[in-house]
Amino acid sequence: MNAMIISIYEDNEKLRDLIEMLIGSSNEFMVKGSYPNTENILKNVIKDQPDVIIMDIDMPEYDGIEGVKVVKKSFPNTKIVMHTVFDDDERLFACLSHGADGYILKKDASSSLFNAIKEVLSGGAPMSAGIAKRVLQTFRIVEKPSNNYHLTDREKEILELLTKGFSYRMIGIECHISIETVRRHLKNIYQKLHVQCGTEAVAKAINEKLLNN
């Protein structure tokens, strides 16, 4: 079985050497390129043909975010695992949006990087525990309607009665207003909810939980 080819992009020379030694200790992998930045990354990828790239973010002149963007545009099947000290949302999602396949923090045990390479080659998306949690939290945010229809308290009251099946006359009695005033309120409600009739208003109120506090 041929060893998988790994490339490393890390501006810290000592760390770069350490990563190379760690990866090279396995017969499964072979480091074919080790670089201080992503200045010539396309040429490097063509030359090295890596299966996986280990990519730092903060590098001089040409950083890892730009590196991910460039590589994935031309070589979308090349796996890229970010290896960084940064755990902020801005850099995290910039890397992921450009196609990074994994995101490992340098503060994690060295074995995490080794395992990440194996995982990404198996089709996984390796991430440090804290990073994975934040990504999941982001995607677990259920996109709720804005519900910002600017309904007045009276309009909400009338809409709620409408959802309960009250007729115009019953709404008027309950709210101590005339049927004509009920109609006027409902006309305003329909306009604000962008609906044409009471049935649509009731459906929207229920589906978007407009009346739930």
VODRENKE-856877 format. One line per field, with one value per residue: residue number from 1; x, z, y of N, C-alpha, C, O in turn. Coordinates in nm, 4 decimals. Layout:
<recs>
seq <- (NUM_...)
n_xx <- (X_...)
n_zz <- (Z_...)
n_yy <- (Y_...)
ca_xx <- (X_...)
ca_zz <- (Z_...)
ca_yy <- (Y_...)
c_xx <- (X_...)
c_zz <- (Z_...)
c_yy <- (Y_...)
o_xx <- (X_...)
o_zz <- (Z_...)
o_yy <- (Y_...)
</recs>
This chain:
<recs>
seq <- (1_2_3_4_5_6_7_8_9_10_11_12_13_14_15_16_17_18_19_20_21_22_23_24_25_26_27_28_29_30_31_32_33_34_35_36_37_38_39_40_41_42_43_44_45_46_47_48_49_50_51_52_53_54_55_56_57_58_59_60_61_62_63_64_65_66_67_68_69_70_71_72_73_74_75_76_77_78_79_80_81_82_83_84_85_86_87_88_89_90_91_92_93_94_95_96_97_98_99_100_101_102_103_104_105_106_107_108_109_110_111_112_113_114_115_116_117_118_119_120_121_122_123_124_125_126_127_128_129_130_131_132_133_134_135_136_137_138_139_140_141_142_143_144_145_146_147_148_149_150_151_152_153_154_155_156_157_158_159_160_161_162_163_164_165_166_167_168_169_170_171_172_173_174_175_176_177_178_179_180_181_182_183_184_185_186_187_188_189_190_191_192_193_194_195_196_197_198_199_200_201_202_203_204_205_206_207_208_209_210_211_212_213)
n_xx <- (0.0843_0.0638_0.2094_0.0234_0.0354_0.1515_0.1365_0.2803_0.2034_0.3352_0.4511_0.6138_0.9165_1.0235_0.7946_0.6949_0.8888_0.8512_0.5916_0.6332_0.8061_0.6404_0.4325_0.5827_0.6624_0.4954_0.4237_0.2181_0.1991_0.3598_0.5618_0.5856_0.6188_0.7072_0.6366_0.6811_0.4838_0.1972_0.2691_0.3532_0.1641_-0.0013_0.1793_0.3272_0.1414_0.0854_0.3359_0.3840_0.1503_-0.0322_-0.2250_-0.3357_-0.3358_-0.1767_-0.2596_-0.1605_-0.3003_-0.2233_0.0163_0.3062_0.2584_0.1179_-0.1570_-0.3223_-0.5985_-0.6331_-0.4819_-0.6372_-0.8588_-0.7465_-0.6388_-0.8631_-1.0180_-0.8864_-0.8083_-1.0264_-1.0586_-0.8461_-0.7611_-0.7857_-0.6630_-0.7016_-0.4656_-0.4250_-0.3904_-0.6040_-0.9368_-1.1556_-1.4759_-1.4795_-1.2421_-1.2657_-1.5102_-1.4515_-1.2509_-1.3896_-1.5950_-1.4542_-1.3840_-1.2300_-1.1476_-1.1191_-1.0561_-0.8283_-0.7027_-0.3933_-0.3322_-0.4299_-0.3595_-0.0756_-0.1402_-0.3941_-0.3790_-0.2604_-0.4592_-0.6573_-0.5764_-0.6054_-0.8802_-0.9873_-0.9088_-1.0701_-1.3053_-1.4192_-1.4820_-1.2714_-1.2535_-1.1506_-1.2770_-1.4068_-1.4367_-1.6000_-1.8315_-1.9116_-1.9597_-2.1746_-2.3624_-2.4092_-2.5352_-2.7521_-2.9191_-3.2322_-3.3809_-3.5862_-3.8903_-3.8953_-4.1029_-4.1597_-4.3847_-4.5040_-4.7480_-5.0133_-5.1098_-5.3853_-5.4443_-5.3137_-5.4690_-5.7171_-5.6434_-5.5780_-5.8269_-5.9495_-5.8099_-5.9172_-6.1567_-6.3555_-6.6264_-6.6747_-6.8656_-6.8613_-6.6005_-6.6183_-6.7951_-6.6453_-6.4259_-6.5451_-6.6060_-6.7167_-6.8488_-6.7592_-6.5244_-6.3817_-6.3504_-6.1862_-5.9539_-5.8828_-5.8315_-5.5989_-5.4356_-5.4179_-5.2776_-5.0328_-4.9431_-4.9156_-5.1152_-5.4250_-5.6709_-5.8806_-5.8397_-5.5806_-5.4415_-5.4824_-5.3537_-5.0899_-5.0381_-5.0447_-4.8488_-4.6163_-4.6115_-4.7008_-4.8460_-4.7451_-4.5947)
n_zz <- (0.0000_-0.0946_0.0635_0.1988_0.0714_0.2273_0.2771_0.4338_0.5710_0.7462_0.9390_1.1619_1.2183_1.3923_1.4859_1.2464_1.1719_1.3781_1.3314_1.0863_1.1631_1.3350_1.1628_0.9768_1.1225_1.0872_0.8803_0.7116_0.6083_0.4172_0.4198_0.1762_0.1105_0.2691_0.3953_0.4576_0.4051_0.1946_-0.0539_-0.3061_-0.3510_-0.5414_-0.7373_-0.5729_-0.4967_-0.7418_-0.7886_-0.5581_-0.5249_-0.2998_-0.0755_0.1539_0.3040_0.5590_0.7208_0.8430_0.9747_1.0320_0.8621_0.7189_0.4663_0.2703_0.3766_0.5521_0.5049_0.2548_0.1210_0.1404_-0.0091_-0.2676_-0.3282_-0.3130_-0.5161_-0.7482_-0.6979_-0.5854_-0.4648_-0.3001_0.0307_0.3126_0.6233_0.8750_1.0982_1.3760_1.6045_1.6370_1.7411_1.6845_1.5583_1.3132_1.1616_1.1678_1.0272_0.7891_0.6852_0.6673_0.4922_0.2615_0.2014_0.3693_0.5182_0.7744_1.1175_1.3435_1.6636_1.7752_2.0396_2.1170_2.1830_2.0215_1.8968_1.8070_1.5650_1.4064_1.4145_1.2915_1.0275_0.9443_0.9774_0.7991_0.5587_0.5520_0.4868_0.6773_0.8861_1.0636_1.3770_1.6466_1.9783_2.0999_1.8783_1.7069_1.8599_1.8517_1.5816_1.5477_1.7147_1.5726_1.3394_1.4525_1.5195_1.4708_1.1970_1.2464_1.1610_1.1201_1.2533_1.2864_1.2491_1.3426_1.4806_1.6662_2.0161_2.0314_1.7761_1.7864_1.9799_1.8483_1.6320_1.7661_1.8660_1.6258_1.5415_1.7138_1.6147_1.6337_1.5226_1.3298_1.4639_1.7209_1.7941_1.8084_2.0247_2.2305_2.2409_2.2835_2.0760_1.7608_1.4763_1.2415_1.3229_1.3909_1.1376_1.0242_1.1791_1.1125_0.8418_0.8544_0.9830_0.7903_0.5897_0.7178_0.7656_0.5139_0.3801_0.2318_0.3367_0.6176_0.6676_0.5677_0.7373_0.9866_0.9430_0.9061_1.1509_1.3192_1.2105_1.2280_1.4908_1.5980_1.8091_2.0357_2.3406)
n_yy <- (-0.1195_0.2163_0.5025_0.7760_1.1056_1.3953_1.7459_2.0333_2.3476_2.5905_2.8544_2.8613_2.7362_2.5396_2.4114_2.3225_2.1377_1.9579_1.8646_1.7432_1.5396_1.3944_1.3066_1.1698_0.9548_0.7488_0.4720_0.4991_0.7514_1.0133_1.2916_1.5276_1.7867_2.0918_2.4000_2.7583_2.9458_3.0259_3.1152_3.0085_2.8112_2.6779_2.5862_2.4259_2.2297_2.1089_1.9988_1.8358_1.6876_1.6328_1.4266_1.5154_1.8366_2.0086_2.2955_2.6025_2.9097_3.1824_3.3161_3.4744_3.7232_3.5468_3.3997_3.1199_3.1106_3.2274_3.0428_2.8054_2.8817_2.9190_2.6641_2.4902_2.5850_2.5092_2.2465_2.0697_1.8200_1.7768_1.7274_1.9422_2.0254_2.2501_2.3866_2.5451_2.8292_2.9839_3.0267_3.1745_3.2810_3.4184_3.3533_3.0757_3.0177_3.1388_2.9764_2.7288_2.7972_2.8358_2.5838_2.4181_2.1044_2.0171_2.1220_2.1868_2.2635_2.4007_2.3755_2.1351_1.7863_1.6373_1.4039_1.4464_1.5778_1.3860_1.1889_1.3345_1.3513_1.0868_1.0642_1.2534_1.1485_0.9328_1.0344_1.1917_1.4865_1.6238_1.7911_2.0015_1.9516_2.1776_2.3442_2.1935_2.1881_2.4544_2.4884_2.3124_2.4348_2.6652_2.5710_2.4571_2.6551_2.7354_2.8702_3.1218_3.2866_3.6413_3.7610_4.0198_4.1990_4.4178_4.4270_4.5674_4.5630_4.5375_4.4420_4.1961_4.0768_4.0575_3.8983_3.6640_3.5880_3.5398_3.3137_3.1369_3.0883_3.2774_3.4786_3.7873_3.9345_3.8155_3.8744_4.1496_4.1793_4.0602_4.2310_4.4691_4.6480_4.7903_4.6053_4.7146_4.8359_4.6112_4.5007_4.6945_4.6716_4.4099_4.4390_4.5929_4.4087_4.2027_4.3366_4.3882_4.1312_4.0402_3.8931_3.7689_3.7078_3.6003_3.3274_3.2790_3.4483_3.3293_3.0821_3.1699_3.2892_3.0685_2.8940_3.0491_3.1034_3.3465_3.4437_3.3396_3.3895)
ca_xx <- (0.0000_0.1425_0.1860_-0.0487_0.1240_0.1113_0.2101_0.2657_0.2222_0.3497_0.5635_0.7015_1.0050_1.0347_0.6689_0.6867_0.9759_0.7899_0.4785_0.6905_0.8588_0.5252_0.3651_0.6774_0.6856_0.4021_0.4451_0.0997_0.2081_0.4906_0.5627_0.6557_0.6420_0.6970_0.6550_0.6553_0.3627_0.1266_0.3012_0.3576_0.0929_-0.0483_0.2949_0.3645_0.0422_0.1093_0.4606_0.3771_0.0273_-0.0653_-0.3595_-0.3814_-0.2530_-0.1894_-0.2515_-0.1691_-0.3747_-0.1462_0.1482_0.3411_0.2304_0.0105_-0.2034_-0.3879_-0.7334_-0.6144_-0.4321_-0.7511_-0.9395_-0.6752_-0.6264_-0.9931_-1.0697_-0.8211_-0.7963_-1.1314_-1.0515_-0.7347_-0.8104_-0.7111_-0.6916_-0.6441_-0.3957_-0.4106_-0.4171_-0.7237_-1.0656_-1.2621_-1.5745_-1.4500_-1.1455_-1.3210_-1.6082_-1.3861_-1.1844_-1.4891_-1.6699_-1.3679_-1.3711_-1.1443_-1.2107_-1.1035_-1.0086_-0.7681_-0.6291_-0.2565_-0.3229_-0.4683_-0.2483_-0.0214_-0.2088_-0.5175_-0.3484_-0.2375_-0.5907_-0.7345_-0.5360_-0.6722_-1.0247_-1.0231_-0.8891_-1.1819_-1.4264_-1.4718_-1.4508_-1.2166_-1.2494_-1.1308_-1.4065_-1.4693_-1.4717_-1.7152_-1.9479_-1.9550_-2.0168_-2.3056_-2.4521_-2.4441_-2.6299_-2.8720_-3.0042_-3.3429_-3.4125_-3.7236_-3.9355_-3.8638_-4.2201_-4.1551_-4.4919_-4.5478_-4.8876_-5.0423_-5.1678_-5.5245_-5.4420_-5.2792_-5.5865_-5.8172_-5.5906_-5.5887_-5.9677_-5.9770_-5.7543_-6.0029_-6.2817_-6.4547_-6.6782_-6.6556_-6.9577_-6.8121_-6.4798_-6.6648_-6.8503_-6.5363_-6.3359_-6.6272_-6.5921_-6.8143_-6.8062_-6.6840_-6.3897_-6.3182_-6.3090_-6.0744_-5.8367_-5.8452_-5.7709_-5.4612_-5.3635_-5.3896_-5.1727_-4.9061_-4.8998_-4.9046_-5.2104_-5.5432_-5.7966_-5.8695_-5.7840_-5.4355_-5.3899_-5.4816_-5.2479_-4.9600_-5.0246_-5.0157_-4.7210_-4.5029_-4.6266_-4.7029_-4.9163_-4.6806_-4.4997)
ca_zz <- (0.0000_-0.1015_0.1708_0.1613_0.0637_0.3126_0.2670_0.5548_0.5573_0.8840_0.9392_1.2749_1.1678_1.4894_1.4854_1.1166_1.1795_1.4720_1.2612_0.9846_1.2325_1.3850_1.0507_0.9148_1.2078_1.0448_0.7458_0.6320_0.5515_0.3781_0.3979_0.0519_0.1001_0.3960_0.3511_0.5586_0.3704_0.0784_-0.1683_-0.4313_-0.3157_-0.6584_-0.7935_-0.4779_-0.5033_-0.8681_-0.7738_-0.4508_-0.5358_-0.1665_-0.0441_0.2633_0.3370_0.6944_0.6912_0.9453_0.9250_1.0411_0.8008_0.6564_0.3259_0.2138_0.4919_0.5274_0.4508_0.1118_0.0700_0.1251_-0.1203_-0.3929_-0.3529_-0.3352_-0.6456_-0.8546_-0.6595_-0.4843_-0.3972_-0.2046_0.1663_0.3873_0.7661_0.9362_1.2235_1.4125_1.7424_1.6349_1.7555_1.6693_1.4562_1.1830_1.0893_1.1570_0.9192_0.6629_0.6373_0.6305_0.3749_0.1439_0.1704_0.4596_0.5538_0.9168_1.1905_1.4674_1.7372_1.8094_2.1827_2.1364_2.1815_1.8876_1.8393_1.7451_1.4256_1.3431_1.3977_1.1979_0.8919_0.9171_0.9691_0.6780_0.4476_0.5561_0.4499_0.7902_0.8981_1.1985_1.4419_1.7911_2.0450_2.1151_1.7455_1.6604_1.9374_1.8022_1.4480_1.5669_1.7706_1.4652_1.2484_1.5259_1.5341_1.3766_1.1389_1.2766_1.0916_1.1978_1.3337_1.3104_1.1662_1.4094_1.5206_1.7940_2.1139_1.9926_1.6577_1.8329_2.0504_1.7478_1.5560_1.8511_1.8669_1.4930_1.5378_1.7983_1.5427_1.6625_1.4094_1.3470_1.5688_1.8500_1.8255_1.8494_2.1597_2.3231_2.2528_2.3087_1.9623_1.6561_1.3703_1.1451_1.3789_1.3773_0.9972_1.0012_1.2418_1.0341_0.7175_0.8890_1.0131_0.6632_0.5210_0.7880_0.7510_0.3701_0.3452_0.1630_0.4046_0.7541_0.6692_0.5516_0.8585_1.0918_0.9103_0.9302_1.2955_1.3807_1.1590_1.2748_1.6358_1.6200_1.9305_2.1504_2.4111)
ca_yy <- (0.0000_0.3382_0.5989_0.8968_1.2215_1.5075_1.8720_2.1138_2.4925_2.6391_2.9496_2.8324_2.6306_2.4304_2.3369_2.2565_2.0197_1.8645_1.8029_1.6555_1.4222_1.3189_1.2410_1.0786_0.8378_0.6434_0.4191_0.5295_0.8853_1.0642_1.4360_1.5547_1.9303_2.1620_2.5378_2.8611_3.0203_2.9706_3.2008_2.9309_2.6888_2.6040_2.5169_2.3209_2.1213_2.0385_1.9229_1.7362_1.6096_1.5808_1.3796_1.6026_1.9526_2.0625_2.4374_2.7055_3.0263_3.3062_3.3061_3.6023_3.7553_3.4646_3.3217_2.9928_3.1273_3.2474_2.9153_2.7151_2.9320_2.8943_2.5201_2.4275_2.6290_2.4319_2.1053_2.0519_1.6897_1.7755_1.7505_2.0439_2.0329_2.3695_2.3589_2.6854_2.8712_3.0677_2.9590_3.2731_3.2464_3.4794_3.2704_2.9410_3.0058_3.1759_2.8542_2.6285_2.8421_2.8208_2.4420_2.3395_1.9767_1.9938_2.2397_2.1371_2.3659_2.3614_2.3444_1.9951_1.6901_1.6136_1.2883_1.4940_1.6082_1.2559_1.1262_1.4161_1.3126_0.9593_1.0851_1.3271_1.0552_0.8383_1.1064_1.2672_1.6288_1.6330_1.9214_2.0012_1.9404_2.3088_2.3945_2.1157_2.2316_2.5851_2.4692_2.2516_2.5358_2.7579_2.5085_2.4185_2.7725_2.7222_2.9999_3.1568_3.4063_3.7606_3.7922_4.1634_4.2537_4.5413_4.4210_4.6320_4.4711_4.5153_4.3558_4.0614_4.0251_4.0222_3.7848_3.5457_3.5489_3.4853_3.1778_3.0532_3.0648_3.3799_3.5560_3.9313_3.9807_3.7668_3.9511_4.2823_4.1695_4.0300_4.3462_4.5880_4.7387_4.7637_4.5137_4.7943_4.8529_4.4794_4.4886_4.7847_4.6088_4.2924_4.4872_4.6299_4.2838_4.1352_4.4128_4.3691_3.9911_4.0126_3.7888_3.8199_3.6759_3.5511_3.1918_3.2919_3.5130_3.2272_2.9863_3.2329_3.3087_2.9378_2.8420_3.1298_3.1217_3.4907_3.4799_3.2738_3.4766)
c_xx <- (0.0879_0.1055_0.1116_0.0460_0.0667_0.1984_0.1806_0.2914_0.2169_0.4709_0.6597_0.7881_1.0136_0.9083_0.6537_0.7698_0.9150_0.6731_0.5293_0.7431_0.7453_0.4605_0.4551_0.7054_0.5940_0.4339_0.3284_0.1130_0.3503_0.4788_0.6468_0.6848_0.6187_0.7334_0.6170_0.5353_0.3037_0.1560_0.2958_0.2766_0.0419_0.0642_0.3352_0.2701_0.0598_0.2322_0.4455_0.2596_-0.0148_-0.2079_-0.4220_-0.2819_-0.2831_-0.1618_-0.2651_-0.2515_-0.2858_-0.0039_0.1788_0.3068_0.1126_-0.0393_-0.2805_-0.5273_-0.7270_-0.5670_-0.5436_-0.8324_-0.8766_-0.6723_-0.7608_-1.0546_-1.0135_-0.8141_-0.8990_-1.1243_-0.9348_-0.7873_-0.7215_-0.7587_-0.6232_-0.5827_-0.3521_-0.4324_-0.5504_-0.8517_-1.1818_-1.3518_-1.5370_-1.3547_-1.1983_-1.4128_-1.5545_-1.3201_-1.2859_-1.5654_-1.5875_-1.3354_-1.2794_-1.2191_-1.2011_-1.0446_-0.9606_-0.6880_-0.4923_-0.2420_-0.3654_-0.3443_-0.2047_-0.0903_-0.3384_-0.4959_-0.3302_-0.3710_-0.6763_-0.7024_-0.6056_-0.8216_-1.0637_-1.0057_-1.0004_-1.3138_-1.4881_-1.4341_-1.3989_-1.2123_-1.2198_-1.2672_-1.4789_-1.5150_-1.5964_-1.8427_-2.0018_-2.0154_-2.1578_-2.4060_-2.4987_-2.5516_-2.7557_-2.9652_-3.1130_-3.3791_-3.5603_-3.7641_-3.9113_-3.9780_-4.2295_-4.2584_-4.5532_-4.6977_-4.9060_-5.1010_-5.3129_-5.5335_-5.4065_-5.3977_-5.6920_-5.7717_-5.6021_-5.7326_-6.0065_-5.9274_-5.8389_-6.1396_-6.3893_-6.4979_-6.6512_-6.7413_-6.9079_-6.6864_-6.5188_-6.7174_-6.7389_-6.4480_-6.4102_-6.6062_-6.6937_-6.7574_-6.7229_-6.5404_-6.3125_-6.2657_-6.1868_-5.9453_-5.7885_-5.7811_-5.6252_-5.3754_-5.3237_-5.2755_-5.0366_-4.8518_-4.8804_-4.9909_-5.3359_-5.6734_-5.7693_-5.8074_-5.6319_-5.3723_-5.3782_-5.3695_-5.1107_-4.9347_-4.9860_-4.8777_-4.6012_-4.5113_-4.6257_-4.7627_-4.8575_-4.5822_-4.3795)
c_zz <- (0.0000_0.0124_0.1161_0.1691_0.1439_0.2822_0.3909_0.5217_0.6971_0.8908_1.0559_1.2402_1.2627_1.4906_1.3546_1.1155_1.2696_1.4056_1.1572_1.0469_1.2815_1.2728_0.9856_0.9957_1.1713_0.9025_0.6520_0.5559_0.5125_0.3501_0.2741_0.0319_0.2334_0.3714_0.4599_0.5283_0.2412_-0.0513_-0.3017_-0.4204_-0.4365_-0.7243_-0.7040_-0.4866_-0.6314_-0.8564_-0.6749_-0.4650_-0.4016_-0.1579_0.0629_0.2823_0.4802_0.6832_0.8156_0.8886_0.9195_0.9897_0.7285_0.5082_0.2678_0.3217_0.4503_0.4704_0.2995_0.0474_0.0456_0.0025_-0.2550_-0.4268_-0.3899_-0.4691_-0.7597_-0.8265_-0.5505_-0.4086_-0.2995_-0.0666_0.2383_0.5320_0.8216_1.0702_1.2786_1.5605_1.7509_1.6470_1.7442_1.5510_1.3179_1.1015_1.0668_1.0360_0.7853_0.6024_0.5888_0.5048_0.2479_0.1152_0.2586_0.5072_0.7023_0.9841_1.3281_1.5333_1.7795_1.9565_2.2134_2.1333_2.0385_1.8182_1.7683_1.5969_1.3466_1.3145_1.2965_1.0538_0.8527_0.8941_0.8389_0.5538_0.4398_0.5230_0.5614_0.7859_1.0396_1.2522_1.5898_1.8580_2.0555_1.9835_1.6937_1.7316_1.8840_1.6630_1.4601_1.6202_1.6631_1.3758_1.3190_1.5481_1.4280_1.3254_1.1602_1.1949_1.1798_1.2918_1.3629_1.2223_1.2261_1.4378_1.6551_1.8892_2.0774_1.8719_1.6950_1.9024_1.9511_1.6664_1.6371_1.8564_1.7334_1.4827_1.6212_1.7352_1.5697_1.5327_1.4341_1.4618_1.7062_1.8931_1.8757_1.9916_2.2620_2.3476_2.2784_2.2002_1.8554_1.5530_1.2677_1.1927_1.3710_1.2349_0.9676_1.0595_1.1589_0.9016_0.7414_0.9164_0.8846_0.5886_0.5851_0.7716_0.6058_0.3306_0.2872_0.2409_0.5450_0.7640_0.6583_0.6766_0.9723_1.0682_0.9415_1.0792_1.3653_1.3395_1.2147_1.4226_1.6730_1.7533_2.0536_2.2140_2.4582)
c_yy <- (0.1246_0.4337_0.7206_1.0170_1.3379_1.6290_1.9555_2.2607_2.5528_2.7312_2.9302_2.7112_2.5117_2.3450_2.2604_2.1288_1.9122_1.7901_1.7033_1.5265_1.3317_1.2394_1.1360_0.9536_0.7212_0.5982_0.4513_0.6615_0.9219_1.2136_1.4655_1.7026_1.9983_2.3082_2.6396_2.9497_2.9637_3.0472_3.1261_2.8020_2.6104_2.5241_2.4009_2.2005_2.0399_1.9482_1.8072_1.6396_1.5487_1.5283_1.4682_1.7164_1.9935_2.2118_2.5255_2.8206_3.1495_3.2855_3.4372_3.6074_3.6778_3.3691_3.1958_3.0042_3.1449_3.1172_2.8156_2.7537_2.8969_2.7456_2.4583_2.4682_2.5441_2.2831_2.0728_1.9201_1.6781_1.8119_1.8525_2.0449_2.1567_2.3310_2.4935_2.7112_2.9448_2.9862_3.0574_3.2370_3.2990_3.3925_3.1292_2.9287_3.0534_3.0531_2.7513_2.6686_2.8302_2.6741_2.3597_2.2155_1.9438_2.1162_2.1943_2.2488_2.3136_2.3236_2.2000_1.9054_1.6640_1.4968_1.3300_1.5218_1.4785_1.1863_1.2019_1.3795_1.1825_0.9790_1.1525_1.2378_0.9511_0.9055_1.1873_1.4143_1.6538_1.7761_1.9038_2.0075_2.0746_2.3673_2.3243_2.1604_2.3629_2.5753_2.4110_2.3525_2.6323_2.6983_2.4599_2.5363_2.7638_2.8601_3.0272_3.2791_3.5278_3.7969_3.9409_4.2329_4.3793_4.5413_4.4908_4.5278_4.4381_4.4209_4.2120_3.9955_3.9778_3.9014_3.6563_3.4957_3.4864_3.3407_3.0808_3.0307_3.1670_3.4485_3.7036_3.9833_3.9403_3.8437_4.0892_4.2824_4.1500_4.1524_4.4772_4.6931_4.6997_4.6674_4.5889_4.8159_4.7215_4.4637_4.5763_4.7273_4.4901_4.3322_4.5257_4.5075_4.2129_4.2049_4.3881_4.2267_3.9507_3.8920_3.8533_3.7993_3.6222_3.4132_3.1951_3.3532_3.4132_3.1268_3.0434_3.2512_3.1793_2.8881_2.9179_3.1627_3.2696_3.5309_3.4139_3.3692_3.3988)
o_xx <- (0.1766_-0.0104_0.1337_0.1263_-0.0502_0.3195_0.0708_0.3883_0.1106_0.5812_0.7737_0.7393_1.0111_0.9147_0.6055_0.7265_0.9252_0.6579_0.4754_0.7267_0.7528_0.4365_0.4099_0.7643_0.6128_0.4669_0.3376_0.0480_0.4474_0.3974_0.7651_0.7656_0.5224_0.8459_0.5317_0.4888_0.3543_0.0772_0.2395_0.3153_0.0422_0.0455_0.3719_0.3135_0.0503_0.2333_0.4880_0.2677_-0.0311_-0.2989_-0.5425_-0.1606_-0.3988_-0.0532_-0.3674_-0.2709_-0.2740_0.0847_0.0869_0.3237_0.0166_0.0268_-0.3011_-0.5708_-0.8052_-0.6055_-0.5456_-0.8697_-0.9455_-0.6998_-0.7708_-1.1336_-1.0842_-0.8140_-0.8616_-1.1788_-0.9257_-0.8510_-0.5990_-0.8772_-0.5007_-0.6401_-0.2528_-0.4856_-0.6034_-0.8728_-1.2929_-1.3087_-1.5601_-1.3827_-1.1782_-1.3952_-1.6048_-1.3317_-1.2697_-1.5966_-1.6427_-1.2677_-1.2525_-1.3393_-1.2680_-0.9898_-1.0407_-0.6140_-0.4776_-0.1513_-0.3397_-0.2380_-0.2856_-0.0976_-0.3872_-0.5822_-0.3790_-0.3929_-0.7571_-0.7910_-0.6580_-0.8812_-1.1616_-1.0796_-1.0224_-1.4201_-1.5955_-1.3646_-1.4737_-1.1729_-1.2588_-1.3621_-1.5975_-1.6193_-1.6878_-1.9490_-2.1230_-2.1110_-2.2496_-2.5210_-2.6139_-2.6480_-2.8545_-3.0791_-3.0869_-3.4043_-3.6468_-3.6810_-3.9075_-3.9553_-4.3002_-4.2257_-4.6432_-4.7654_-4.8246_-5.1372_-5.3568_-5.6188_-5.4636_-5.4235_-5.7496_-5.8515_-5.6328_-5.7573_-6.0859_-5.9937_-5.8331_-6.2263_-6.5046_-6.4159_-6.6105_-6.6974_-6.9112_-6.6678_-6.4614_-6.6888_-6.7376_-6.4013_-6.3486_-6.5906_-6.7498_-6.6361_-6.6271_-6.4467_-6.1918_-6.1528_-6.0961_-5.8398_-5.6685_-5.6878_-5.5382_-5.2584_-5.2099_-5.1882_-4.9370_-4.7308_-4.8343_-4.9468_-5.3524_-5.7736_-5.6550_-5.7318_-5.5623_-5.2626_-5.2790_-5.2982_-5.0250_-4.8232_-4.9054_-4.7989_-4.4975_-4.4303_-4.5584_-4.7341_-4.9108_-4.4952_-4.2892)
o_zz <- (0.0844_0.0521_0.0025_0.2617_0.1301_0.2639_0.4463_0.4535_0.7579_0.8530_1.0509_1.2338_1.2192_1.4956_1.3529_1.0647_1.2422_1.4215_1.1426_0.9909_1.2710_1.2863_0.9453_0.9455_1.2184_0.8161_0.5305_0.4534_0.5668_0.2685_0.2688_-0.0532_0.3035_0.3318_0.5442_0.6164_0.1860_-0.1458_-0.3989_-0.4733_-0.4336_-0.7623_-0.7509_-0.4842_-0.6297_-0.9072_-0.7025_-0.4227_-0.3910_-0.2239_0.0635_0.2777_0.5184_0.6411_0.8841_0.7673_0.8151_1.0638_0.6815_0.4349_0.2206_0.3543_0.3319_0.3951_0.2256_-0.0648_-0.0576_-0.0786_-0.3458_-0.5402_-0.4868_-0.5274_-0.8551_-0.9191_-0.4353_-0.2987_-0.2247_-0.0495_0.2266_0.5603_0.8163_1.1461_1.2329_1.6326_1.8601_1.5735_1.7885_1.4563_1.2172_0.9858_0.9605_0.9524_0.6800_0.4823_0.4814_0.4208_0.1388_0.0171_0.2278_0.5333_0.7502_0.9176_1.4174_1.4661_1.8152_1.9938_2.3225_2.0862_1.9458_1.6954_1.6805_1.5138_1.2345_1.2059_1.2251_0.9683_0.7421_0.8045_0.7752_0.4562_0.3356_0.5297_0.5450_0.6954_1.1259_1.1820_1.6509_1.8016_2.0241_1.9766_1.6424_1.6702_1.8722_1.6307_1.3909_1.5765_1.6629_1.3403_1.2541_1.5912_1.3093_1.4020_1.0999_1.1638_1.3023_1.3973_1.4549_1.1347_1.1677_1.4209_1.7461_1.8474_2.0914_1.8667_1.6406_1.8863_1.9678_1.6355_1.5817_1.8519_1.7281_1.4232_1.6021_1.7921_1.5320_1.4442_1.5436_1.5442_1.7992_2.0109_1.9719_2.0696_2.3668_2.4591_2.2933_2.2290_1.8587_1.5425_1.2130_1.1128_1.3470_1.2133_0.8948_0.9963_1.1378_0.8549_0.6597_0.8786_0.8706_0.5316_0.5153_0.7646_0.5772_0.2587_0.2921_0.2140_0.5858_0.8569_0.7301_0.7167_1.0452_1.1615_0.9966_1.1272_1.4583_1.4237_1.2449_1.4750_1.7672_1.8049_2.1636_2.1460_2.5195)
o_yy <- (0.1379_0.4448_0.7628_1.0282_1.3737_1.6165_1.9498_2.2941_2.5647_2.6916_2.9765_2.5983_2.3966_2.2222_2.1471_2.0254_1.7927_1.6690_1.5936_1.4181_1.2093_1.1194_1.0288_0.8579_0.6091_0.6795_0.4336_0.6822_0.8692_1.2569_1.4320_1.7398_1.9672_2.3386_2.6117_3.0220_2.8660_3.0438_3.1764_2.6979_2.4873_2.4085_2.2932_2.0854_1.9172_1.8361_1.6950_1.5242_1.4271_1.5786_1.4930_1.6962_2.0110_2.2517_2.5233_2.8286_3.2137_3.2430_3.5043_3.5099_3.7387_3.2706_3.1690_2.9170_3.0852_3.0844_2.7485_2.6690_2.8504_2.7063_2.3829_2.3939_2.5115_2.2020_2.0508_1.9095_1.5807_1.9158_1.8495_2.0626_2.1677_2.2529_2.5501_2.6269_2.9655_2.8898_3.0283_3.1712_3.2321_3.3614_3.0704_2.8400_3.0139_3.0284_2.6933_2.5841_2.8160_2.6431_2.2436_2.2208_1.8522_2.2041_2.1669_2.3205_2.1967_2.2493_2.1491_1.9459_1.6681_1.4919_1.2588_1.4934_1.4648_1.1325_1.1426_1.3772_1.1698_0.9192_1.1136_1.2510_0.8893_0.8438_1.2452_1.4604_1.6997_1.8692_1.8042_2.0620_2.0845_2.4323_2.3888_2.1694_2.3811_2.6459_2.4550_2.3556_2.6757_2.7661_2.4254_2.5180_2.7830_2.9530_2.9639_3.3645_3.5160_3.8562_3.9822_4.3129_4.4397_4.6427_4.4753_4.4178_4.3239_4.3322_4.1175_3.8762_3.8703_3.8128_3.5507_3.3751_3.3925_3.2558_2.9593_2.9644_3.1457_3.4731_3.7425_4.0635_4.0209_3.8742_4.1404_4.3732_4.2145_4.1754_4.5827_4.8117_4.5902_4.6493_4.5344_4.8144_4.7213_4.4197_4.5359_4.7339_4.4723_4.2669_4.4956_4.5022_4.1681_4.1395_4.3694_4.2053_3.8402_3.8024_3.9752_3.8654_3.6016_3.3848_3.1233_3.3144_3.4111_3.0900_2.9743_3.2310_3.1792_2.8451_2.8587_3.2392_3.3114_3.6390_3.4285_3.4236_3.4558)
</recs>
